Amino acid sequence: MLDAGPYTIIPKKGTIAPECDENFILKFSPIEVENDFSRLLSANIQNLNPALEPLCIELNGVADRPIIHFELQPTTFVKADKEGVADGKTKVIEFISLGTNIRNTKRFMTTNPTSQGYEFEWEEIIDEKKKQKPAFKCMTPKGLILSGKKAEMVFEYTPESVGEHESRWLFKIPSENIT
């Protein structure tokens, strides 16, 4: 490989005795998302039988980067959705209130790891079955996160009654058509 790009191989050189095997470790460690990570790995084998083809392996890796990263504390809260399966995309923010009519605030950071800024918005999913005043409020319903920057998100929880309460919200990036 002349331009190894995000690939490394260990060991890079060495000797393999006749009739023996050798294991190699090939690592793919991209630091940026690109369209083309294809490379051709070729082995320079001295004393190779001229009747044999040189060893060449095509490499093609794919790098993904999230559009948004939520910096949330780990939670042990697990609740299945209506189909009985927990959604892997769902993030949970837990509040503990020491009484009713007490405002509790949670703050967390989000990171835009992309090369372009974008606007975001939060939308509450209203449960029509519940006729009570919402206990949760998003204090950052809309905003802009610049490329490579962080933005703080703030939610408030003010319970009017004792018990467990929940609210569902959608995080949207309209310009990317992401919900």
Secondary structure, 3 states (H helix, E strand, C coil): CCCCCCEEEECCCCCCCCCCCCCCEEEECCCCCCCCCEEEEECCCCCCCCCCCCCEEEEECCCCCCCCEEECCCCCCCCCCCCCCCCCCCCCCCCCCCCCCCCEEEEEEEECCCCCCEEEEEEEECCCCCCCCCCEEECCCEEEECCCCEEEEEEEECCCCCCCCCCEEEEEEHHHCEC
